[in-house]
Amino acid sequence: MRYDEAANFLLDLRRYGPKPGTESTADLLASLGDPHQDGPDYVQIAGSNGKGSTARFTESILRAAGLDVGLYTSPHFDDVRERVTVNGRRMSKAALTTFIETITPYVTERAADGAAPTYFEVVTAMALWQFSRADVDVAVLEVGIGGRLDATSVVDPSASAVTSVTLEHTDVLGETIPEIARDKAHVAPAGDTPLVTATTDDALAAVRDHAGAVRTVGDTAGRDVTATYEGRTNHTEAAVSITGDDWSVATEIPLLGDHQAENAGVAAALARQTAGVDDDAIARGLRSAHWPGRFEVMGADPVVVLDGAHNPGACGAVAETVAEFDYDRLLTVFGAMHDKDHGAMAAALPTPDHVWACEPVPDRAEDADVLAAVFEDAGAGAVSVTRAVESAVADAIAEATADDLVLVAGSLFAVAEARTRWTRTFAETDVDSLDDARDALERAHVTPPGVWRMRGKGVHRVVKTRVQTRQAQYLKEELLSLGGECSVSGLNAQSGAMVDAVMMATMAQFKRLCEKLDGQPYGLSEVGADLRESLGIQAAPATHGYPWEGERTAVMGILNVTPDSFHDGGEYDALEDAVARAESMAENGVDVIDIGGESTRPGADAVSVADELDRVLPVIERISDLDVLLSVDTRKAEVARQALEAGADILNDVTGLDDPEMRFVAAEYDAPIVVMHSIDAPVDPDSDPDYDDVVDDVIAELTERVLLAEKAGVPRERIIVDPGLGFGKSAAEGFELLDRADEFHALGGPVLVGHSHKSMFGAVDRYPDEGGYATAAASALAADRGADIVRVHDVPENVAAVRVAEATRTGADAE
């Protein structure tokens, strides 16, 4: 079974309506051998609002404590696999395909009897199956609806929570707050373990009535855990303080709003019940708990906020958080589903000076004209109808001044479509043969007949992106009319979901396509603008004076001032030796010197901030007058800050911003930052992560890390991406990353390849790489494949290699 067939089978189950109860889920799991039994500890989180954020907080705290953690949430933004993650990585396509292959006979048989499991039941079972396979320590489950009859209640939780209760799903859960609260309280763990809750008044009384033992969380006296919101510390974070019986934590969280302090308090209590985590893990976990679309601030000047508020209670919470900002005008983009109380939602939101009513793609989206009428009745200053969410967001941002605030709300569907403005990528592929063309098409899940028909037409410029199905159809029709080709993924093409599209054309044809997209509806104008920028059509390349700009590949020389680095540990840990080495590299034409004071080799010991500073600062100060840029290779924000103060120019973070403060340091000092993809740093030799396609998967995972830096204020052109060869990749995967390095330009910034003396060269019998021959050969290949920077130990050989590659590529005189 191909992935597109498996995913379509799963998504087609949405034709079966919701079905309360756990029996169907239990039967499906029984057919799989009950993988949820004798598995991890389960944390089950119910609530009307805040359960997703609380689940993410809890998962992040437990991971910070060193546990392997599964997370199951809903809905997803773009890909159903987002609902099932292990240690932050979404389920692989191969795993999903295996699961669907396994259950297809059972589901088909049950459907023939008129008792097919529903979409949510199957996805829930898939999550529990995946967590069992991954052997996670803890699995955090977000409840779908209620608690008593939800599919997730097939498990016996060791800890659980009810975050809040409002009137919702009254046809299923009950018509009053106490009835709904009592239903949700059925997630309470067995025995004496208390149910954690932030509910109040009648809801709390009902929860107590059913659950018995409870642990209350809130910002008022008398709560078992007090969670206090201290207000914003910057445009994307807020301070919170959380105190229990014998513990206390003060930290920042990346989710704004008073209600998020309560969610963080619930998560801290759950994590302590589950694994006895310490205060440091709580603080680090909470600050690292990024949750897309939940009062997500995309940037400042103007402030742009995305929040999936989809009911009056959530809209009221948004209004309270928006009030923390000073702004001149509120510009709102609003798209909601038809079954919501639009009038109450509009009344709960702050009155906008201008609102754009829009329609997300799902069939159950409310008509934009209806929403416009709602906001006119609510007293909005101006009301516009721009049906495509992307276009509405573009219009609002275009109208906004630096002192305005743009808010996108109404549903997670609207937020997901809006978010493509920041996450859409165009991956360009060098296609020189029929095999290359076939591979490019198969990676986008084009059906076999489509691959056979199109592969001969793709031997030129090939660009892959991810768009809505109606956008994909338009792109295909227009590109065909221009003499190009376009193939669309066979994945659920009729569902309104996002799909991959592979466009094959000459640059002239792409230029004409961009012209035809200008002014088109359904967000196509924005797709065209992004495509034009990605391909550099009618745009002079921006220059900022960095050595990697233009056609040039910069060479970054490695200067390890550590006793235990894998290649040159101990050679330059004496200051004078390090200075002499730096001077030699500068004389031999290096562009950047990367100074590292902590090894990331397998088994390396952690280094304190003080020791790392003692190693790197004296070197930086001594060589800061060399005519090269200086980079500091560190995963600690405090080391980065002091290194920049001492004269460093660039930050190099092998953890991909694992320290939450790192991105703010880069923004504060206006410094370029290398964001590397790594599964573990230091390297875990036992790590064997699954990749469906290592390049596509690494790009997808780096997209969110790059966006974190951008939201903190670092421009895309200063975010250097590093695929992380050797960090959780096999030798074959390392060579694949090297061969397709140019595709990482889809992330919008320079690309660094760090391959020096890596164990991957053992695949060609060149490890250890005595003489550096394999490294130099790979440097030439990296430069030829579009790398902007190569990071190497041996400078003269690699400078020569990249200069030869440049001369070959540009036709320049090798002299």
VOGU-3710 file (C-alpha; in Angstrom, 3 decimals, decimal comma):
1> mrydeaanfl> 0,000/0,000/0,000  1,323/3,457/-0,898  1,171/6,287/1,626  -1,414/8,242/-0,359  -3,672/5,161/-0,453  -3,283/4,646/3,294  -3,901/8,299/4,149  -6,924/8,438/1,856  -8,365/5,316/3,498  -7,996/6,991/6,879
11> ldlrrygpkp> -9,389/10,367/5,830  -12,319/8,734/4,035  -13,512/7,433/7,405  -14,732/10,961/8,108  -17,895/9,988/6,238  -18,968/8,131/9,368  -20,530/10,512/11,881  -19,352/10,909/15,486  -20,227/7,998/17,724  -20,032/8,390/21,521
21> gtestadlla> -18,589/5,558/23,556  -15,369/3,578/23,858  -16,553/0,151/22,742  -15,670/0,566/19,067  -12,184/1,863/19,895  -11,637/-0,979/22,353  -12,653/-3,558/19,733  -10,274/-2,053/17,175  -7,414/-2,103/19,675  -8,273/-5,711/20,564
31> slgdphqdgp> -7,813/-6,635/16,901  -4,296/-5,163/17,200  -3,461/-7,110/20,346  -4,405/-4,349/22,802  -1,200/-2,295/22,386  -2,440/0,219/24,956  -2,442/-2,357/27,731  0,731/-2,615/29,825  2,080/0,354/27,896  3,143/3,804/29,039
41> dyvqiagsng> 1,670/5,890/31,799  -1,224/7,870/30,359  -2,093/11,481/31,085  -5,608/12,331/29,902  -6,666/15,976/29,558  -10,274/17,099/29,079  -11,835/20,559/29,016  -13,848/23,005/26,962  -10,877/25,313/26,336  -7,180/25,034/27,054
51> kgstarftes> -6,832/21,263/26,883  -4,557/21,367/23,814  -2,251/23,974/25,336  -2,198/22,071/28,624  -1,350/18,844/26,803  1,531/20,562/25,033  2,815/22,101/28,281  2,668/18,709/29,999  4,473/16,920/27,177  7,207/19,557/27,092
61> ilraagldvg> 7,821/19,383/30,854  8,079/15,590/30,785  10,508/15,731/27,858  12,596/18,322/29,708  12,820/15,790/32,532  14,448/13,325/30,119  11,450/11,080/29,424  10,337/9,719/26,064  6,879/11,196/25,557  4,042/10,649/23,111
71> lytsphfddv> 1,483/13,385/22,458  -1,951/12,955/20,894  -3,897/16,118/20,017  -6,517/17,346/17,587  -7,247/18,823/15,169  -4,254/19,046/12,860  -3,252/22,013/10,716  -1,964/20,396/7,557  -1,177/16,707/7,986  -3,006/14,114/10,089
81> rervtvngrr> 0,373/12,858/11,330  0,719/16,072/13,360  -1,789/14,562/15,807  0,602/11,780/16,833  4,110/12,775/17,903  6,899/11,083/19,815  9,445/13,401/21,397  8,177/16,201/19,201  8,498/14,331/15,891  5,326/13,501/14,044
91> mskaalttfi> 4,481/9,967/13,053  6,241/8,824/9,888  4,424/8,094/6,665  5,785/4,562/6,747  4,319/3,978/10,217  0,916/5,327/9,220  0,923/3,110/6,116  1,813/0,046/8,173  -0,987/0,791/10,623  -3,615/1,217/7,904
101> etitpyvter> -2,470/-1,931/6,104  -2,879/-3,798/9,368  -6,386/-2,578/10,194  -7,912/-2,434/6,689  -9,390/-5,972/6,771  -10,917/-5,343/10,213  -12,382/-1,953/9,279  -13,763/-3,301/6,007  -15,420/-6,199/7,785  -16,955/-3,917/10,410
111> aadgaaptyf> -18,166/-1,519/7,716  -19,910/-4,398/5,956  -21,789/-5,018/9,210  -22,728/-1,346/9,452  -20,439/-0,769/12,438  -17,300/0,831/10,982  -15,110/2,701/13,467  -15,092/6,465/12,988  -12,184/8,628/11,895  -11,468/9,849/15,427
121> evvtamalwq> -11,642/6,327/16,843  -9,154/5,038/14,263  -6,751/7,951/14,760  -6,951/7,434/18,527  -6,138/3,754/18,105  -3,303/4,688/15,747  -1,818/6,986/18,393  -1,944/4,295/21,081  -0,452/1,749/18,656  2,374/4,158/17,755
131> fsradvdvav> 3,160/4,973/21,385  3,429/1,270/22,136  5,779/0,708/19,180  7,940/3,664/20,230  8,029/2,392/23,823  7,407/5,842/25,251  7,494/6,396/28,999  4,409/8,628/29,085  1,638/9,340/26,570  -0,314/12,593/26,900
141> levgiggrld> -3,805/12,395/25,394  -6,049/15,358/24,591  -9,706/14,347/24,888  -11,907/14,980/21,866  -15,374/15,639/23,319  -16,380/15,396/26,968  -14,694/12,570/28,815  -17,041/9,720/29,670  -17,746/8,641/26,101  -14,612/9,882/24,334
151> atsvvdpsas> -12,461/7,412/22,423  -9,379/8,335/24,490  -11,150/7,027/27,604  -10,317/3,504/26,520  -7,140/3,940/28,600  -6,757/3,969/32,365  -4,901/7,216/33,073  -2,351/7,563/35,834  -3,031/11,313/35,908  -5,743/13,443/34,370
161> avtsvtleht> -7,201/16,931/34,283  -10,255/19,006/33,417  -9,056/22,452/32,395  -12,301/24,423/32,057  -16,002/23,947/31,398  -18,329/26,010/29,212  -21,575/25,217/27,420  -20,558/23,088/24,418  -21,810/19,986/22,610  -24,995/20,194/24,659
171> dvlgetipei> -26,648/17,566/22,480  -24,104/15,001/23,729  -22,745/16,189/27,061  -25,747/17,809/28,730  -27,511/21,151/28,758  -25,977/22,671/31,903  -22,489/23,448/33,167  -22,718/20,867/35,987  -23,842/18,134/33,566  -20,981/18,870/31,179
181> ardkahvapa> -18,451/19,101/34,035  -19,612/15,772/35,415  -19,167/14,144/32,009  -15,647/15,517/31,653  -14,752/14,421/35,187  -15,039/10,798/34,074  -11,388/11,065/33,000  -10,428/11,005/36,713  -7,765/8,395/37,490  -8,664/5,410/39,603
191> gdtplvtatt> -7,731/5,201/43,258  -6,646/8,104/45,396  -4,831/10,079/42,688  -6,529/13,474/42,496  -7,975/14,910/39,305  -6,259/18,222/38,493  -8,652/21,001/37,521  -8,835/24,750/36,957  -12,648/24,782/37,044  -14,556/27,011/39,466
201> ddalaavrdh> -17,999/27,422/41,016  -20,710/25,026/39,769  -18,296/23,243/37,448  -15,847/22,581/40,272  -18,620/21,320/42,514  -19,740/18,874/39,819  -16,164/17,723/39,225  -15,708/17,117/42,956  -19,015/15,273/43,084  -17,871/12,727/40,507
211> agavrtvgdt> -14,103/12,563/40,942  -13,830/12,801/44,697  -10,185/13,776/45,141  -9,211/16,871/43,166  -6,215/19,193/43,031  -7,315/22,718/42,160  -5,285/25,210/40,157  -5,886/28,947/39,854  -4,748/32,442/40,764  -6,905/32,869/43,865
221> agrdvtatye> -6,386/31,984/47,511  -7,382/28,517/48,577  -6,233/26,723/45,437  -3,897/23,756/45,869  -1,622/25,101/43,134  -1,498/28,851/42,517  -0,698/29,964/38,990  -0,190/33,683/38,553  0,132/35,524/35,266  2,735/38,283/35,539
231> grtnhteaav> 2,235/39,849/32,098  4,254/40,003/28,909  8,052/40,102/29,011  8,389/40,591/25,257  6,066/40,391/22,271  5,963/36,570/22,309  6,417/35,519/25,960  4,901/36,180/29,367  6,085/35,595/32,925  4,266/33,173/35,207
241> sitgddwsva> 4,786/31,968/38,744  3,461/28,592/39,920  3,516/27,401/43,505  2,541/24,100/45,084  2,822/22,708/48,596  6,593/22,393/48,614  7,672/23,658/45,210  7,708/26,901/43,272  8,595/27,888/39,710  9,012/31,267/38,035
251> teipllgdhq> 9,556/31,222/34,280  8,360/32,524/30,927  5,858/30,799/28,670  5,476/31,269/24,898  1,664/31,298/25,121  0,209/34,654/26,134  -2,868/35,241/28,275  -3,958/34,919/31,875  -5,680/31,618/31,093  -2,376/30,165/29,889
261> aenagvaaal> -0,910/30,590/33,371  -3,674/28,302/34,647  -2,993/25,832/31,836  0,697/25,891/32,767  -0,214/25,304/36,420  -2,397/22,324/35,516  0,432/20,915/33,377  2,985/21,351/36,151  0,731/19,543/38,615  0,130/16,707/36,146
271> arqtagvddd> 3,835/16,327/35,398  4,695/16,195/39,092  2,008/13,547/39,681  3,219/11,501/36,734  6,979/11,601/37,107  7,922/13,708/40,117  9,706/16,235/37,907  11,815/18,937/39,525  11,387/22,700/39,356  14,073/23,128/36,691
281> aiarglrsah> 12,367/20,696/34,305  9,047/22,489/34,839  10,613/25,870/34,070  12,483/24,643/30,970  9,564/22,607/29,708  7,046/25,422/30,029  9,260/27,892/28,183  9,852/25,430/25,335  6,169/24,551/24,855  5,448/26,243/21,555
291> wpgrfevmga> 1,924/25,570/20,321  1,056/26,899/16,849  -2,119/28,908/16,488  -2,746/29,557/20,185  -2,218/33,297/20,573  0,831/32,853/18,389  2,574/36,177/17,781  4,167/36,027/14,341  6,100/39,267/14,679  6,023/42,922/15,599
301> dpvvvldgah> 5,609/46,224/13,694  2,751/45,447/13,267  2,004/42,806/15,841  0,331/39,877/14,051  -1,510/37,348/16,211  -2,961/33,975/15,197  -5,430/32,377/17,597  -7,741/29,475/16,828  -10,443/30,751/19,205  -13,580/28,978/18,006
311> npgacgavae> -16,193/29,668/20,691  -17,275/32,655/22,808  -15,215/31,599/25,823  -12,019/31,336/23,806  -12,767/34,641/22,066  -13,173/36,271/25,474  -9,749/34,981/26,501  -8,289/36,412/23,295  -9,839/39,794/24,086  -8,202/39,826/27,516
321> tvaefdydrl> -4,796/39,032/26,031  -5,094/41,552/23,194  -5,720/44,178/25,884  -2,125/43,678/27,059  -0,854/45,275/23,843  -0,746/48,963/23,006  -1,940/49,542/19,462  -3,645/52,181/17,361  -6,091/50,050/15,364  -7,302/46,482/15,582
331> ltvfgamhdk> -7,534/44,775/12,193  -9,268/41,404/12,407  -9,426/38,503/9,959  -12,280/36,191/10,948  -13,299/32,819/9,520  -15,474/30,341/11,428  -17,432/27,130/11,028  -21,194/27,368/10,473  -22,142/25,527/13,688  -20,678/28,166/16,008
341> dhgamaaalp> -22,328/31,076/17,841  -20,913/33,827/15,633  -22,774/36,638/17,333  -21,468/35,710/20,772  -17,954/35,244/19,372  -17,999/38,698/17,755  -19,338/40,231/20,967  -16,581/38,586/23,019  -13,772/39,798/20,756  -12,601/43,421/20,988
351> tpdhvwacep> -14,457/45,548/18,433  -12,258/45,780/15,327  -11,572/48,981/13,433  -11,638/46,899/10,265  -12,622/43,258/9,876  -12,136/40,981/6,898  -14,694/38,158/6,795  -13,306/35,075/5,061  -14,034/31,407/4,391  -11,623/28,632/5,335
361> vpdraedadv> -11,567/25,693/2,924  -13,663/23,078/4,847  -17,210/22,607/3,573  -18,671/23,501/6,949  -17,104/26,974/6,916  -19,648/29,783/7,340  -20,324/32,018/4,357  -18,187/35,169/4,544  -21,204/37,381/3,810  -22,943/35,980/6,905
371> laavfedaga> -19,905/36,717/9,066  -19,671/40,215/7,602  -23,267/40,874/8,635  -22,506/39,603/12,143  -19,647/42,070/12,564  -21,663/44,919/11,099  -24,278/44,250/13,795  -21,465/44,104/16,387  -20,344/47,629/15,488  -17,121/46,974/13,577
381> gavsvtrave> -15,650/50,152/12,109  -15,321/48,774/8,574  -16,241/45,380/7,146  -14,748/43,726/4,058  -15,384/40,351/2,462  -12,215/38,648/1,187  -13,135/35,011/0,903  -9,685/33,415/0,816  -8,019/33,477/4,220  -4,543/34,044/2,770
391> savadaiaea> -5,750/37,009/0,769  -7,595/38,461/3,759  -4,429/38,235/5,861  -2,392/39,860/3,102  -4,941/42,695/2,832  -4,955/43,274/6,588  -1,160/43,326/6,862  -0,895/45,609/3,834  -3,279/48,096/5,466  -1,661/47,909/8,894
401> taddlvlvag> 0,871/50,417/10,131  3,675/49,557/12,540  1,474/50,607/15,482  -1,552/48,452/14,573  -2,439/44,928/15,662  -3,641/42,267/13,209  -5,665/39,408/14,719  -6,637/36,214/12,888  -9,293/34,224/14,762  -12,534/32,243/14,478
411> slfavaeart> -11,237/28,716/13,956  -8,058/26,682/13,781  -8,876/26,107/10,113  -8,588/29,845/9,430  -5,377/30,023/11,439  -3,880/27,054/9,580  -4,492/28,726/6,236  -3,196/32,063/7,506  -0,055/30,404/8,820  0,995/29,321/5,330
421> rwtrtfaetd> 2,128/32,921/4,797  5,039/32,081/7,112  5,483/28,344/6,537  5,016/27,759/2,793  8,161/26,465/1,112  9,139/26,004/-2,516  11,722/23,238/-2,750  13,683/23,484/-5,999  15,218/20,278/-7,282  18,021/19,728/-9,792
431> vdslddarda> 16,595/17,221/-12,256  19,138/15,902/-14,726  17,728/12,479/-15,564  14,560/10,446/-15,789  15,431/8,830/-12,454  15,682/12,252/-10,791  12,314/13,256/-12,243  10,700/10,001/-11,096  12,064/10,432/-7,571  10,787/14,021/-7,348
441> lerahvtppg> 7,298/12,935/-8,382  7,172/9,889/-6,100  8,201/11,955/-3,079  5,049/14,018/-3,624  2,937/10,826/-3,800  1,950/11,289/-7,433  0,226/8,092/-8,536  2,272/5,572/-10,577  0,497/6,375/-13,877  1,195/10,052/-13,272
451> vwrmrgkgvh> 4,865/9,355/-12,571  5,176/7,325/-15,773  3,468/10,002/-17,856  5,273/13,011/-16,403  8,791/11,814/-15,644  10,101/12,608/-19,120  8,790/16,162/-18,871  10,469/17,009/-15,608  14,064/17,176/-16,776  14,397/20,897/-16,136
461> rvvktrvqtr> 13,366/23,252/-13,317  11,210/21,343/-10,823  9,572/23,074/-7,848  7,568/21,309/-5,135  5,218/23,116/-2,780  2,179/22,422/-0,623  -1,083/24,210/-1,349  -4,847/23,847/-0,999  -6,505/21,474/-3,455  -8,288/24,286/-5,300
471> qaqylkeell> -5,008/26,180/-5,577  -3,280/23,062/-6,892  -5,910/22,605/-9,594  -5,509/26,197/-10,775  -1,707/25,921/-10,824  -1,971/22,751/-12,888  -4,352/24,250/-15,425  -2,380/27,474/-15,830  1,022/25,827/-16,072  -0,253/23,377/-18,679
481> slggecsvsg> -1,592/26,305/-20,699  1,896/27,830/-20,662  3,588/24,669/-21,898  4,821/23,508/-18,505  3,684/20,550/-16,455  2,217/20,099/-13,015  1,406/16,939/-11,101  -0,675/16,907/-7,936  -0,452/14,357/-5,139  -3,030/11,604/-5,211
491> lnaqsgamvd> -3,521/12,193/-1,492  -7,160/12,925/-0,727  -7,438/15,380/-3,615  -11,168/15,940/-3,042  -11,050/16,655/0,672  -10,050/20,316/0,668  -6,819/19,382/2,455  -3,366/20,664/1,635  -1,625/18,623/-1,053  1,794/18,504/-2,679
501> avmmatmaqf> 2,137/19,961/-6,155  5,178/19,411/-8,370  5,599/22,100/-11,038  7,930/21,508/-13,986  8,758/24,382/-16,300  11,404/26,689/-17,666  12,175/29,886/-15,791  10,366/31,828/-18,516  7,254/29,712/-17,997  7,449/30,200/-14,231
511> krlcekldgq> 7,735/33,952/-14,786  4,575/33,966/-16,912  2,807/31,792/-14,329  3,600/34,324/-11,593  2,204/37,098/-13,772  -1,017/35,147/-14,314  -1,367/34,517/-10,567  -1,339/38,240/-9,767  -4,776/39,333/-8,612  -6,280/35,828/-8,675
521> pyglsevgad> -8,678/34,694/-5,901  -8,396/31,826/-3,406  -5,027/33,097/-2,132  -3,364/32,410/-5,493  -1,967/35,920/-5,687  -0,079/35,248/-2,455  1,152/31,884/-3,798  2,468/33,703/-6,877  4,253/36,313/-4,789  5,926/33,599/-2,715
531> lreslgiqaa> 6,907/31,657/-5,844  8,346/34,793/-7,459  10,441/35,499/-4,370  11,619/31,896/-4,061  12,764/31,696/-7,692  14,262/35,183/-7,664  12,072/36,272/-10,551  12,364/40,001/-11,266  14,216/40,553/-8,022  17,780/41,607/-7,413
541> pathgypweg> 19,399/39,398/-4,765  19,634/41,135/-1,422  23,139/41,778/-0,152  24,189/42,388/3,433  27,958/42,132/3,141  28,220/38,502/4,205  30,819/36,304/2,468  28,279/33,648/1,494  26,151/35,937/-0,663  25,858/35,754/-4,429
551> ertavmgiln> 27,522/32,824/-6,170  30,161/32,442/-3,489  30,469/29,552/-1,034  32,024/30,666/2,243  34,383/28,457/4,206  33,880/28,255/7,969  36,937/26,945/9,759  36,444/24,936/12,958  38,451/25,976/16,008  37,694/23,609/18,868
561> vtpdsfhdgg> 39,102/24,870/22,160  38,078/21,693/23,952  40,019/18,706/25,264  37,605/16,122/23,876  36,277/17,058/20,407  36,027/14,086/18,055  38,621/15,192/15,467  41,000/17,698/17,033  40,227/17,539/20,744  43,022/18,993/22,855
571> eydaledava> 45,084/20,378/19,967  44,017/23,985/20,499  42,800/24,170/24,091  45,862/26,262/24,985  45,220/29,924/24,187  48,386/30,545/22,164  47,830/27,392/20,100  44,260/28,466/19,379  45,340/31,963/18,321  48,051/30,568/16,062
581> raesmaengv> 45,542/28,193/14,488  43,097/31,044/13,852  45,804/33,185/12,256  46,796/30,300/10,015  43,190/29,772/8,900  42,829/33,473/8,088  46,027/33,413/6,028  44,670/30,456/4,058  41,476/32,222/3,009  38,865/31,197/5,556
591> dvidiggest> 35,778/33,411/5,721  34,481/32,486/9,178  36,161/30,957/12,222  33,787/28,911/14,387  34,981/28,713/17,991  33,578/25,892/20,116  34,075/25,266/23,808  31,946/22,141/24,261  32,127/18,869/22,362  29,001/17,269/20,873
601> rpgadavsva> 30,658/13,934/20,119  28,947/10,775/21,428  29,426/10,418/25,168  30,734/13,962/25,649  30,420/15,366/29,146  28,338/18,480/29,704  30,280/21,703/30,245  29,138/24,418/32,625  28,474/27,941/31,405  31,443/29,215/33,382
611> deldrvlpvi> 33,863/26,637/31,968  32,655/27,183/28,414  33,090/30,944/28,781  36,589/30,435/30,181  37,455/28,482/27,041  35,985/30,665/24,306  36,072/34,284/25,505  39,871/34,680/25,662  40,190/33,295/22,128  37,479/35,574/20,737
621> erisdldvll> 39,058/38,611/22,359  42,513/37,772/20,985  41,452/37,117/17,388  38,668/39,677/17,018  40,925/41,920/14,899  41,442/39,256/12,212  39,826/40,046/8,866  37,298/37,234/9,175  33,907/36,781/10,816  33,853/34,988/14,149
631> svdtrkaeva> 31,213/32,452/15,085  30,616/30,854/18,468  29,509/27,227/18,478  27,338/26,956/21,583  23,961/25,715/22,753  23,801/28,069/25,734  22,235/31,510/25,381  24,410/33,074/28,089  27,582/31,905/26,355  26,193/33,283/23,078
641> rqaleagadi> 25,448/36,669/24,654  28,874/37,098/26,201  30,608/35,868/23,051  28,816/38,509/20,979  29,810/41,138/23,538  33,426/39,966/23,227  33,480/40,345/19,453  31,794/37,318/17,869  29,582/37,964/14,840  27,572/34,757/14,364
651> lndvtglddp> 25,855/32,180/16,595  25,996/28,479/15,745  23,477/26,370/17,681  23,667/22,628/17,038  20,489/22,018/19,050  18,249/24,096/16,797  17,288/26,607/19,523  16,832/24,150/22,375  17,666/26,994/24,780  14,560/29,211/24,502
661> emrfvaaeyd> 16,589/32,371/25,108  18,968/31,777/22,174  16,673/33,228/19,500  16,144/36,403/21,512  19,907/36,869/21,913  20,333/36,627/18,134  17,540/39,153/17,604  18,879/41,556/20,247  22,366/41,633/18,715  21,155/41,458/15,105
671> apivvmhsid> 23,422/38,447/14,625  23,119/35,710/12,013  22,351/32,375/13,651  22,926/28,831/12,422  19,929/26,640/13,255  20,873/22,993/12,918  18,583/19,987/12,717  19,537/17,506/15,389  17,751/14,664/17,105  20,258/14,641/19,967
681> apvdpdsdpd> 23,153/16,909/20,862  25,525/15,582/22,062  25,077/12,780/19,561  23,351/9,656/20,860  24,977/6,706/19,055  21,902/4,577/19,764  19,523/7,047/18,122  17,910/5,631/15,007  15,101/7,979/13,977  12,730/7,113/11,154
691> yddvvddvia> 12,681/9,287/8,047  10,349/8,804/5,106  12,490/11,084/2,962  15,319/12,570/4,980  15,428/15,863/3,050  11,679/16,485/3,099  11,444/15,493/6,767  14,364/17,665/7,875  12,976/20,650/5,938  9,591/20,144/7,595
701> eltervllae> 11,106/19,955/11,074  13,442/22,910/10,484  10,514/25,022/9,244  9,150/25,450/12,770  12,604/26,095/14,256  13,303/28,779/11,658  9,903/30,303/12,355  10,738/30,458/16,073  13,775/32,597/15,303  11,823/34,766/12,892
711> kagvprerii> 9,046/35,375/15,430  11,700/36,508/17,917  12,837/39,148/15,429  15,626/37,491/13,413  15,161/38,164/9,651  15,015/35,078/7,429  18,146/36,080/5,539  20,112/35,869/8,811  18,811/32,417/9,749  21,345/29,928/8,379
721> vdpglgfgks> 20,034/26,375/8,205  22,213/23,317/8,737  20,749/19,867/7,850  22,849/18,340/10,627  24,823/15,592/8,881  25,745/12,955/11,444  23,226/14,110/14,041  20,603/11,370/13,990  21,263/10,429/10,353  22,783/7,341/8,786
731> aaegfelldr> 25,626/7,521/6,277  23,192/7,057/3,393  20,986/9,828/4,758  24,040/12,065/5,133  24,950/11,628/1,466  21,331/12,278/0,466  21,364/15,551/2,426  24,635/16,536/0,771  23,351/15,722/-2,712  20,167/17,755/-2,236
741> adefhalggp> 21,599/20,631/-0,208  20,082/23,233/-2,536  16,566/22,182/-1,532  17,141/23,697/1,914  16,972/27,150/0,350  13,220/26,561/0,515  13,521/27,769/4,117  14,447/31,248/2,917  17,999/31,631/4,225  21,582/30,516/3,598
751> vlvghshksm> 22,477/26,825/3,813  25,440/25,456/5,778  26,799/21,934/5,278  28,888/20,528/8,129  30,465/17,308/6,894  34,069/17,551/8,011  35,631/14,193/8,887  32,198/12,696/9,589  31,733/8,975/10,063  29,545/8,909/6,952
761> fgavdrypde> 32,767/8,643/4,942  33,133/5,140/6,292  30,639/4,189/3,578  33,389/4,881/1,020  36,148/3,424/3,198  37,459/6,856/4,156  36,855/7,073/7,889  38,836/8,261/9,683  39,369/10,732/6,856  43,152/10,752/6,929
771> ggyataaasa> 44,425/13,667/4,885  40,938/15,135/4,606  40,476/13,939/1,018  36,878/12,806/1,430  35,986/16,037/3,247  37,491/18,172/0,469  35,634/16,177/-2,184  32,396/16,641/-0,288  33,079/20,393/0,050  33,326/20,688/-3,728
781> laadrgadiv> 30,096/18,733/-4,110  28,360/20,861/-1,467  29,414/24,067/-3,247  28,216/22,640/-6,547  24,894/21,625/-4,942  24,272/25,176/-3,725  25,652/25,244/-0,169  26,382/28,804/0,938  28,777/27,774/3,714  30,850/24,660/4,347
791> rvhdvpenva> 32,124/24,022/7,875  35,485/22,230/7,906  38,581/21,525/9,974  41,183/21,683/7,182  41,104/25,127/5,597  43,567/25,216/2,649  42,255/22,046/1,000  38,629/23,023/1,374  39,083/26,620/0,257  40,650/25,234/-2,916
801> avrvaeatrt> 37,808/22,734/-3,359  35,011/25,296/-3,139  36,825/27,822/-5,327  37,203/25,218/-8,070  33,505/24,409/-7,751  32,665/28,124/-8,011  34,830/28,568/-11,095  33,150/25,585/-12,730  29,689/26,891/-11,892  30,212/30,537/-12,842
811> gadae> 32,706/30,184/-15,652  35,089/32,466/-13,760  38,834/32,434/-14,343  40,329/29,991/-11,875  43,171/32,452/-11,340
//
